[in-house]
Amino acid sequence: MRKLKKGFTLIELLIVVAVIGILAVIIIPNALSAVQKTKQKQTMRNIVSMATACASYITEAGYAPDAGNQAGPLQSGSNFMTAISPTFMKVCPITDQWGSPYQVYTGTAVSNVYSIPAAGLGDDDFLIFSLGRDGVVGGSTTYTYQAGNPENTLYNMNSMDDFNNDLVNLNGSWLHAPRISYIGS
């Protein structure tokens, strides 16, 4: 009597490996993009929360937190942080989702970045931004302030490089951020 050997043939194993390889090529880039999109959206939510806290502070005090003195990376225990947290914001985040500190400029110091003109700036102005995934100023789309049409500087998300773009919010309005895309449009 002959014994039948149980197992997989070489062809069956090669087919399984090929299918797994094809699935990996399709799934891994989408998963990486989803992780970056989640980080970007949470960073944007944090910036909006900080902007709302700043606006509430301005309503009470008449000027931005630490007006004119906060110019650069957010630091724990800074005058800006103690002014808005915990009264106007329970916990103020210091770093974005990629681990870089949020950049905050208040008062006339806002004009120090992105070519924002000093004319018209006062103690009640604030700029909050994230340097994006790469942690450096700029990205795949360089941002320069455009007073006439600030929406011109919103960008479409076309590749992973677009996560390197800065997320810039001036006085509670987005100056440089991903363009909102709606399903079916």
Long-range contacts (C-beta under 8 A, 24 or more apart in sequence): 32-160, 33-160, 36-133, 36-160, 36-163, 37-157, 37-163, 38-97, 39-96, 39-97, 39-98, 39-133, 39-163, 40-97, 40-132, 40-133, 40-163, 40-167, 40-178, 42-97, 43-96, 43-97, 43-98, 43-130, 43-167, 44-167, 44-177, 46-93, 46-96, 46-97, 46-102, 47-102, 47-128, 47-129, 47-130, 47-167, 47-169, 48-169, 48-172, 49-89, 50-84, 50-89, 50-92, 50-93, 50-102, 50-104, 50-128, 51-126, 51-128, 51-169, 51-171, 51-172, 52-89, 52-172, 53-84, 53-85, 53-88, 53-89, 53-92, 54-84, 54-88, 54-106, 54-126, 54-128, 54-172, 55-171, 55-172, 56-88, 57-83, 57-84, 57-88, 58-124, 58-126, 62-123, 62-124, 63-107, 63-123, 63-124, 64-106, 64-107, 64-123, 64-124, 64-125, 64-126, 65-106, 65-126, 66-106, 67-106, 67-107, 67-123, 67-124, 68-106, 68-107, 68-108, 68-109, 68-123, 69-106, 69-107, 69-109, 70-104, 70-105, 70-106, 70-107, 70-109, 71-105, 71-106, 71-109, 71-112, 72-103, 72-104, 72-105, 73-101, 73-102, 73-103, 73-104, 74-101, 74-102, 74-103, 74-104, 75-101, 80-104, 80-106, 96-130, 96-131, 98-130, 98-132, 98-133, 98-135, 99-135, 100-130, 100-131, 100-135, 102-128, 102-129, 102-130, 103-127, 103-128, 103-129, 103-130, 103-131, 104-128, 110-170, 113-137, 114-143, 114-144, 114-145, 114-168, 114-175, 114-176, 115-144, 115-145, 116-145, 116-170, 117-145, 117-147, 125-170, 125-171, 126-170, 126-171, 127-168, 127-169, 127-170, 127-171, 128-169, 129-166, 129-167, 129-168, 129-169, 129-176, 130-166, 130-167, 131-166, 132-163, 132-164, 132-165, 132-166, 132-167, 133-163, 133-164, 134-164, 136-164, 137-166, 138-164, 138-165, 138-166, 139-164, 139-165, 139-166, 140-164, 140-165, 141-165, 141-176, 143-168, 143-175, 143-176, 145-175, 150-175, 154-178, 154-179, 155-179, 156-181, 157-181
